[in-house]
């Protein structure tokens, strides 16, 4: 079973922007001696990318007049300023038998409830403790939530992808239903098959709708989980096999065309890249690229969706 730290920082081949060839064989000694430690700049970059996207979503929602967001799931509540602390957080989850817990990354609330929600969270020990608390003890907090948010991100400029906005046409592999060729490169909202059952269960048990919010370099899209399930049930979206960058074992995932999603928001200020370096206790230095800044403005379309939620 994949360690939760690795699972949260894994990436499917569909998200890779280039393939590295021509390198000599890399020694696996460090992996055997230190199997759960950071594996290099790719992991560090992914951690930075995830932190950046969730921060952009949270900041964007908190700037609206009517809503605010709080981290809730393990990846959302994990430390965001120290990758080693991030790893230790997931090791603590695993030691507590909660390493494979699956909850939405964020919870969305009405701003009028902000004070009461903050009091509830403080009594629970703070947002970082939420994944360690059984959900039965979180009913008061969950009763105030509007929706749960599962966060995804991709390092693409969505509007520059070749099939961006391209009309859907009848596809043989879809039995004549509308779609695009399998080789089309366009913005998609991704759901992993392994996440479907646990998040559907969470949604049903708590009577809170889940939406997937997928952040790109220039914009973000949202898709209600129920709408995603409808698209799958009607054969409009088929599963694909995805392979992570550290495993030869393929896993099913669904890529939903942005045509089916609502525009969550636009970047009014572009993010930038800066150099980062991780200094390990043994003296090893690992450089990586960090994503910083940027400003996402929630669209009127998304606000309309949220106004009609729970």
Buried (B, 14 or more C-beta within 10 A) or exposed (E): EBBBBBBBBBBBEBBBEEEEEEEEEEEEEBEEEEEEBBBEBBBBBBBBBBBBBBBBBBEBBEEBEEBBBBBBBBBBBBBBEEBBEBBBBBBBBBEEEBBBBBBBBBBBBBBEBBEEBBEBBEEBEEBEEBBBEEBEEBEEBBEBBBBBBBBBBBBBBBEEBEBBEBEBEEBEEBEEBEBBEEEBEBBBBBBBBBBBEEBBEBBEEBEBBBBBBBBBBBBBBBBBBEBBBEBBEEEBBBEBEBBBBBEEEEBBBBBBBBBBBBBBBBBEEEBEEEEBEBEEEEEEEBEBEBBEEBBBBBBEEBBEBBEEBE
